[in-house]
C-alpha cells in the first residue's frame, strides 16, 4: 500500500464500478471494485486527508518488484492476535 495525499489520487478508469464501505465511525471510506471485489484504496481514518492505495492496482507496477513487500491475504489483519 502507498500513502498519498487526498489531492494526489485520481481514478482515471472504472470509477463507475467502485463500491464504498464504511465501518463503525464512518471516517474511513474503503473502496472496492464491484465487479471483481479487489480493494483499490481507502480514505484513512488516522488522517482523512490521505489515501492508502493498493499499488497492485496501478498499471505497470508489480508490487513484488518493490522492496520490502508486505503481503496481506485479505483475511488476516496484521494486528490480529491468535489467542
DRENVEX-11405 format. One record per residue (C-alpha): y, x, z. Coordinates in pm, 1 decimal, padded with zeros to 6 digits, m for minus. Each point is the difference from the previous one (the first is absolute). Example, Ala and Ser with C-alpha at 12.3 -4.5 7.8 and 13.67 -1.06 7.14 Angstrom:
REC       c2       c1       c3
REC m00450.0  01230.0  00780.0
REC  00344.0  00137.0 m00066.0
REM end
This chain:
REC       c2       c1       c3
REC  00000.0  00000.0  00000.0
REC  00350.2  00115.3 m00081.7
REC  00302.4 m00107.7  00201.8
REC  00303.8 m00088.0 m00211.1
REC  00338.6 m00154.7  00080.0
REC  00018.6 m00371.7 m00071.2
REC  00238.6  00074.2 m00288.3
REC m00247.2  00254.3 m00141.5
REC m00272.8 m00244.7 m00101.9
REC  00013.7 m00204.3 m00316.6
REC m00298.0 m00197.5 m00127.0
REC  00009.5  00043.1 m00377.6
REC m00311.7 m00195.9 m00094.6
REC m00212.7 m00275.4  00153.2
REC  00246.6 m00130.0  00257.7
REC m00105.9 m00357.5 m00082.8
REC m00352.0  00086.9  00118.9
REC  00104.5  00127.5  00343.5
REC m00078.7 m00201.9  00310.7
REC  00163.5  00069.8  00336.1
REC m00158.0 m00021.5  00343.0
REC  00187.1  00023.7  00329.7
REC m00158.4  00055.9  00340.1
REC  00110.8 m00118.8  00343.6
REC  00368.8  00104.7  00017.1
REC  00052.4 m00047.3 m00374.8
REC  00216.4  00312.8 m00010.4
REC m00236.3  00189.1 m00228.5
REC m00092.7 m00146.0 m00338.5
REC m00330.4  00117.3 m00150.6
REC m00037.2 m00038.5 m00377.0
REC m00331.5 m00035.2 m00181.7
REC m00100.0 m00068.5 m00358.2
REC m00108.6 m00366.0 m00015.7
REC m00241.5  00085.0 m00283.9
REC m00191.8  00304.9  00125.5
REC  00102.5  00006.5  00368.6
REC  00123.2  00359.9  00015.0
REC  00266.3  00076.6  00262.6
REC  00307.8  00126.6 m00185.0
REC  00275.6  00041.0  00259.2
REC  00156.2 m00132.5  00316.8
REC  00338.3 m00022.3  00163.5
REC m00044.3  00199.6  00319.2
REC  00025.6 m00164.8  00341.5
REC  00107.4  00328.8  00162.9
REC  00284.6  00033.3 m00251.7
REC  00065.6 m00310.5 m00212.3
REC  00225.8  00210.2 m00225.6
REC m00305.7  00189.4 m00126.5
REC m00309.7 m00083.3 m00200.8
REC m00344.4  00150.9  00032.2
REC m00145.7  00027.3 m00349.8
REC m00361.3  00044.4 m00109.8
REC  00026.1  00308.3 m00223.6
REC m00327.9 m00102.7 m00164.1
REC  00201.3 m00276.2 m00169.8
REC  00233.8  00243.1 m00172.3
REC m00080.9  00056.2 m00364.8
REC m00089.2  00361.5 m00066.6
REC m00049.7  00089.7  00368.3
REC m00345.2  00087.9  00130.8
REC  00020.8 m00006.4  00381.8
REC m00294.7  00239.5  00021.3
REC  00214.0  00264.9 m00173.1
REC  00238.7 m00012.7  00297.3
REC m00070.8  00200.9  00314.0
REC m00084.2 m00095.7  00264.2
REC m00141.6 m00338.9 m00090.9
REC m00072.0 m00253.4  00272.0
REC m00230.6 m00269.2 m00131.1
REC m00020.9 m00349.3  00147.0
REC m00290.8 m00226.8 m00082.6
REC  00211.6 m00311.9  00056.2
REC m00224.2 m00130.4  00277.9
REC  00050.6  00253.5  00278.3
REC  00355.4  00070.4  00114.5
REC  00056.7  00361.8  00112.4
REC  00123.2 m00124.4  00339.4
REC m00308.4 m00212.8  00067.7
REC m00214.4  00131.6  00281.1
REC m00370.7 m00051.1  00040.3
REC m00075.7 m00106.1  00354.7
REM end
